[in-house]
């Protein structure tokens, strides 16, 4: 495949910029005629025709032939070639990772969820990560030269522009993206997991008209991603979204950041796990009591499974967490007045057990005039959200569409 457009998309010359704009319109999910592209871009028909012809020659665009209209001459329409390029996404969690690949149109073609993996700040862990990614790529039903770039999600402080991760794999002078590129022999972009999940949910269309939304990633930790006017908000240093470390409680629980009273100490998967284990220690009864009494390990997944089986203790803890989360979300609503708030991550499996107390607290603590137009939803992408977000985001970054 001729990758000239991808290689030149960052050069800034007019031809590449116009091609990028054509791709951006087609990425939005629409097929266009030459005339419609010209009107949308306010560019002459001869120029659009030349650019589209070049994109067809380079393998990025297909001519779908003449399409029906209400009358008159039928125009040819053009759209993305789904096989022009592929993008791999990797979503790293506390003790597992998921991988996937999308085609040029953004369709998820392969997904491998929850592969066992321990995230540690060591070169050994990094090498293990790269072995898993390489193994996944080698088993794909496409040749490796079709993989244009790889997106990797990591929790914590991540600067996607410089390629450095300051919470995990901060292993020397080289940025993490470079360390992984050297091992995978492919361009790599790293991103904060919550921000990447936000982009995946946004691009997958919870609501096509939404331009301002907040995604809340409630997994082992707590983070958010912010979309403002249709664009990801990064902040000055690229570290926006560390909502889990907002000072919220008057408690003495030490957060993983080293401070006390962080929101994450009461609203997160780690908080749910701690509360549940404390209650079992005090003698509360649960369907996991026998496992606890046998001194067997109880994971967050075990607690979520128990919740789905209507375990009373798990329900009570989730209601408590949901109430505090709703109170905290009220502050976000009062600050940002978003159209949509999406709850995702591991704990979103709780669905109404979490959503109902959240909505009740929002009604109690938010400004009604501000919150009345904000929708609260559970992520529709579920466990695939991180992988789809990583794939979608790396595609947009590679094409220079952000």
Secondary structure, 3 states (H helix, E strand, C coil): CCCHHHHHCCCCCHHHHHHHHHHHHHHCCCCEEHHHHHHHHCCCHHHHHHHHHHHHHCCCEEEEEECCCCCCCCCEEEEECCCCCEEEEEEECCCEEEEEEEECCCCEEEEEEEEECCCCCCHHHHHHHHHHHHHHHHCCCCCHHHEEEEEEEECCCEECCCCEECCCCCCCCCCHHHHHHHHHCCEEEEEEHHHHHHHHHHHCCCCCCCCCEEEEEECCCEEEEEEECCEECCCCCCCCCCHHHCECCCCCCECCCCCECEHHHCCCHHHHHHHHHHHHHCCCCCCCHHHHHCCCCCCHHHHHHHHHCCCHHHHHHHHHHHHHHHHHHHHHHHHHCCCEEEEECHHHHHCHHHHHHHHHHHHHHCCHHHHCCCEEEECCCHHHHHHHHHHHHHHHHHHCCC
